[in-house]
Amino acid sequence: MPGWVLKNTARPLVVLLGDDDYATTGPTGWAAMPGFLRWASGALVHATGGDVPSYQMAIGLALVRPRFLLVETDSVHAEEWGAVLCRRRIPCIGFVPPSGVHPIPLSRKTIQ
């Protein structure tokens, strides 16, 4: 997304960072992270897999915190994402799965 869109939009905006693709890095793997941390006024760290109610909640929260960051991550990096946001005093909510593991590890047979 071009930086000018982030700076110049007057409407609520949700930026989705996809960091849950079996090659997750956490916040240190995102070169644009410093800019997002300056930009964001609220965030949701979502480590449970995509679902409609969570995305609806992010949209609703963006109406209150118009520069909203939705971080899709794995359970291993959820706490790291939350810590980075908290250090910047960005209000955030975090979700992890009841099992404590997301994504569910794929079996070797599934991958082939």
C-alpha positions, 0 to 999 in steps of 0.5 A: 500500500502506498504511504500516501494512502496511509497518511492522507485518508480521512476514513477509517482504514484497516491494514491487514498484515498476514504473518501466519503462512508457515513462514512467520517472522514476527514484527522484526520481519516486516521492513514497514513495521516502524511506519505502521507503528507510527501510523496505527491508533489501534490493533488486533493481534489475531492468532487463531485463523481467519473467521468472519466475526473477528474481521467484523470486530476489526472493522467495528474497532476501526470506526473507533480507532480509524487507523487500525492494524489487524495482525494475522499471526501464529501462536508462536509470535502473538505475544511478540506482536502484542509486546511491540504494540504495547511498547508503542502504547497502541491499544490492542486486543489479542486472540490465541486459540484455546489449544494454544497452537495456530496454525495446526502443523501440517503432516508431511503427507498433507504437504506432499 
